[in-house]
């Protein structure tokens, strides 16, 4: 009887327990200008376009939530599998929400390794972002992978909004906004 109760409790914990990955976790790979000066080590701050953060994982059935305090910004969400398949979509944030579900109802294969990368598309003028980390869905117990290598070669481009291709998604004439960058 005690064994049955123990199994029931473990099953219940597995169903209702969510896994959080803090923004300071060394398994998150950042590119671009980010600030890790928060003395409480609860968030990483950034505002420049092109900043990205990545996490690789397996043993999940859905993509995680991202937790961040934000304004109206746009992000490219890229998901790459260990078989080389890539899917992308755009996330638009707002001032009210602080948790964004990236799963969009798509079920994942728990035997596949996924690399999730979030790229900030909008300029610094749209506000500072505080990224708190990832939260996996109830019941998912991810196996987080350590970043395998950092890029040995880096390119840096100096220029203006033309260099960044801002405005290439707007239909002329259009007013400047996060959606038309």
C-alpha positions as CSV (number, residue, x, y, z in Angstrom):
1,X,0.0,0.0,0.0
2,X,2.8,2.4,0.8
3,X,4.5,1.7,-2.5
4,X,1.3,2.6,-4.3
5,X,1.1,5.9,-2.4
6,X,4.7,6.6,-3.2
7,X,4.2,6.0,-6.9
8,X,1.0,8.1,-6.9
9,X,2.9,11.0,-5.2
10,X,5.8,10.8,-7.7
11,X,3.4,10.7,-10.6
12,X,1.6,13.7,-9.3
13,X,4.8,15.7,-8.8
14,X,5.8,14.8,-12.4
15,X,2.5,16.1,-13.7
16,X,2.3,19.4,-11.9
17,X,6.0,20.3,-11.4
18,X,7.5,22.7,-13.9
19,X,11.2,23.2,-14.5
20,X,12.8,26.7,-14.5
21,X,16.1,27.5,-16.1
22,X,17.4,30.8,-14.6
23,X,18.9,33.4,-17.0
24,X,22.3,33.0,-15.3
25,X,22.4,29.3,-16.0
26,X,25.7,28.5,-17.8
27,X,23.9,26.3,-20.3
28,X,22.2,29.3,-21.9
29,X,24.3,30.7,-24.7
30,X,24.1,34.5,-25.3
31,X,25.3,36.5,-28.3
32,X,25.4,40.3,-28.6
33,X,25.5,43.0,-25.9
34,X,24.0,41.6,-22.7
35,X,24.4,42.9,-19.2
36,X,24.8,40.3,-16.4
37,X,25.2,43.0,-13.7
38,X,22.0,42.2,-11.7
39,X,23.3,41.7,-8.1
40,X,20.4,39.2,-7.4
41,X,21.3,37.1,-10.5
42,X,17.7,36.8,-11.5
43,X,17.8,38.5,-14.9
44,X,20.0,39.3,-17.9
45,X,19.3,42.7,-19.5
46,X,19.7,43.8,-23.1
47,X,18.2,46.2,-25.6
48,X,20.2,46.0,-28.8
49,X,18.8,44.3,-31.9
50,X,20.5,41.1,-32.9
51,X,21.0,39.9,-29.3
52,X,20.1,36.3,-29.0
53,X,20.0,33.5,-26.4
54,X,19.9,29.8,-27.0
55,X,19.2,26.6,-25.1
56,X,19.5,23.0,-26.2
57,X,17.5,20.3,-24.6
58,X,15.8,16.9,-25.1
59,X,13.1,14.9,-23.2
60,X,10.3,17.5,-23.7
61,X,7.0,17.3,-25.5
62,X,6.6,21.1,-25.9
63,X,8.8,24.2,-26.3
64,X,9.2,26.1,-23.1
65,X,7.9,29.5,-22.0
66,X,10.3,32.4,-21.9
67,X,10.0,34.7,-18.9
68,X,10.9,38.4,-19.5
69,X,9.9,41.9,-18.7
70,X,9.6,43.7,-22.0
71,X,7.9,46.4,-24.0
72,X,6.7,46.0,-27.6
73,X,9.4,44.1,-29.3
74,X,9.6,41.5,-32.0
75,X,11.7,38.3,-31.8
76,X,12.6,35.6,-34.3
77,X,12.1,32.2,-32.7
78,X,14.2,29.5,-34.3
79,X,14.0,25.8,-33.4
80,X,16.6,23.5,-34.8
81,X,16.6,19.7,-34.4
82,X,19.5,17.4,-34.2
83,X,18.5,16.2,-37.7
84,X,19.0,19.7,-39.1
85,X,15.3,20.7,-39.4
86,X,14.6,24.3,-38.7
87,X,11.3,26.0,-38.0
88,X,10.8,29.7,-37.3
89,X,8.1,32.1,-36.2
90,X,7.9,35.7,-34.9
91,X,6.9,36.6,-31.3
92,X,5.6,40.0,-30.5
93,X,5.8,41.0,-26.8
94,X,4.0,43.6,-24.8
95,X,4.2,45.5,-21.5
96,X,1.6,43.4,-19.7
97,X,2.7,39.8,-20.2
98,X,5.9,38.4,-18.6
99,X,5.6,34.8,-19.7
100,X,5.4,33.8,-23.4
101,X,4.5,30.3,-24.5
102,X,6.7,29.3,-27.4
103,X,5.0,25.9,-28.0
104,X,2.1,27.2,-30.1
105,X,0.4,23.9,-29.5
106,X,3.1,21.9,-31.4
107,X,4.0,18.6,-29.8
108,X,7.7,17.6,-29.8
109,X,9.4,14.2,-29.9
110,X,11.0,13.7,-26.5
111,X,13.8,11.6,-28.1
112,X,14.9,14.5,-30.3
113,X,17.4,17.2,-29.3
114,X,16.2,20.8,-29.9
115,X,18.1,24.0,-30.0
116,X,15.8,27.0,-29.3
117,X,17.2,30.4,-30.2
118,X,15.4,33.7,-29.6
119,X,16.7,36.7,-31.6
120,X,15.7,40.3,-30.8
121,X,14.6,41.9,-34.1
122,X,13.8,45.5,-32.9
123,X,16.0,48.4,-32.1
124,X,17.1,49.6,-28.7
125,X,14.6,52.5,-29.0
126,X,11.8,50.0,-28.3
127,X,13.0,49.4,-24.7
128,X,15.2,47.5,-22.4
129,X,14.4,43.8,-21.9
130,X,14.9,41.8,-18.7
131,X,15.2,38.1,-19.5
132,X,14.5,35.9,-16.4
133,X,14.9,32.5,-18.1
134,X,12.9,29.5,-19.4
135,X,10.1,27.6,-17.8
136,X,9.2,24.2,-19.1
137,X,5.6,22.9,-19.2
138,X,4.2,20.9,-16.4
139,X,5.3,17.3,-16.7
140,X,8.3,18.0,-19.0
141,X,11.6,17.2,-17.3
142,X,14.1,18.5,-19.8
143,X,17.7,17.2,-20.1
144,X,19.6,20.5,-20.8
145,X,22.6,20.2,-23.1
146,X,25.8,22.2,-22.5
147,X,26.7,24.5,-25.4
148,X,29.2,22.4,-27.4
149,X,31.3,25.3,-28.8
150,X,31.4,29.0,-29.3
151,X,32.0,30.4,-32.8
152,X,35.7,30.7,-33.5
153,X,35.2,33.4,-36.1
154,X,33.1,36.5,-35.7
155,X,32.0,39.2,-38.0
156,X,31.1,42.7,-36.9
157,X,29.2,45.1,-39.2
158,X,29.2,48.9,-38.7
159,X,26.4,50.8,-40.2
160,X,23.0,52.1,-39.8
161,X,19.4,50.7,-40.1
162,X,20.1,50.1,-43.8
163,X,23.0,47.7,-42.8
164,X,20.6,45.8,-40.5
165,X,17.9,45.7,-43.3
166,X,15.4,47.6,-41.2
167,X,12.3,48.5,-43.2
168,X,12.6,45.6,-45.6
169,X,9.3,44.1,-44.4
170,X,7.2,47.3,-44.6
171,X,5.1,48.2,-47.7
172,X,5.9,51.8,-48.8
173,X,4.8,54.3,-47.8
174,X,4.8,53.1,-44.2
175,X,5.4,54.6,-40.8
176,X,8.2,53.5,-38.6
177,X,7.1,50.9,-36.0
178,X,8.4,47.6,-34.5
179,X,6.3,45.7,-37.0
180,X,7.8,47.5,-40.1
181,X,11.4,47.3,-39.1
